[in-house]
């Protein structure tokens, strides 16, 4: 009888720890998702203003993996890419919609979502999906890898 109580107690304690660990992980992921969504809103606002400080949302060793071109790696390359994009004057803004966050929220998380790009008059130019790998830094969560592609065939 004592052995049955012991096994029941161990089973209950195991379930308690597993439940609390899962709950803590869910809370952590929820907090990270909120932080990422705030950063995505800031990204939209900075992009709309052609503000080069947008690169501060990326890690120093970040890599932008855009379709049909080589990777854009590092701060200098990102600064040049944003400067060129802003100078072209064709895009007014971008918008991200987070669908899922994967990971434990400790050092890295992956964001999956959809994006939209708008012209100067606010008309939708293109839309697609993305994956971003976020890295926790001393300054908060920053984009470490940014990969995206269109929902439409290249023209």
Phi, psi and omega in degrees: 000320180296323181294322179295318178295321180297313180296319178297317179297315179298316180298317180295317179295319178299313178299319179300312181292320178296315180299311181294323178295316179296319179295318179296319179295319179296318178297318179297314180296322178296318178296316179298317180301317178299317179296318180295318179296323176295318179294321178297323177294317177298318178305311180302313182295317179293320179297316181299329181268003185055041184269114182297345179291358176303331180295341178290350176278351180254155172289162179298332181253027181293161179220124176263122183250079181276154181291149172061030177201160178294160177301146176254104190245133175091162184300313182299316180294321177294317178302315179296317181298314179294319179300314179296318180297313180296319181294328180297331174066025181258337185246129179265327183194166176228156178219139178243144174233110180288129175260313184216152170238129179244144176123176184265355177077014181272296182244320180226150168220156177249132176253132175244137180190193179237155181228161175221146176237136184240146177277185185297334180268001180092003180283140179293122178267320185198160176210159181186203181233162182211161167231131175237133172261118181259143180239134176284127178237175178295341178261011181107190180284131179228156180285124180258318175225138184225110183235134182209161172205163185280156172275359186239151178293146177296143182252000000 
